[in-house]
Amino acid sequence: MISPLISVQKKAEMTASGDDLWQTAKLFIQLGKFNQSLTIAYTATQNDPTQKKLYRQHYLETMRLGAEFAEEISDYQRAAYYWEQVTQQSSQDVTAWHGLGIAKANLQDYCGAEMALHRALQITPGNQKIKQHLIEIQQLLAAR
């Protein structure tokens, strides 16, 4: 028996309407099915190349939500992966750099955490929360 979600995905991929594809992609995000959501959104882009900007926004939203979800369940490896994807696509996203720094710190990759938090501070020099996290990481590095 085929899962109802797979049936929805297959039907959406065969649908010609870009609006239907985007609605289905958003539904899959809400369900936490990030890969399926991106697959459907990519299909929408293939059907209409003018949708590439919308796909990029959808991709970034999906990666952010994936990172936040991974953090909630303490899967810091996955959180770091998702935050890295966001930083690669949006190099000025201070939230992504900060999130990456926290995820790296939780993985005890203090050098990676320091680099990410330093980058976040370059974007928002006055952010006290990021400064405090950076100081904590630098103290851990100095204690080694």
Buried (B, 14 or more C-beta within 10 A) or exposed (E): EEEEEEEBBEEBBEBEEBEBBBBBBBBBBEEEBBEBBBBBBBBBBEBEEEBEEBBBEBBBBBBBBBBBBBBEEEBBEBBBBBBBBBBEEBEEBBBBBBBBBBBBBBBEBBEBBBBBBBBBBEBBEEBEEBBEBBEBBBEBEEEE
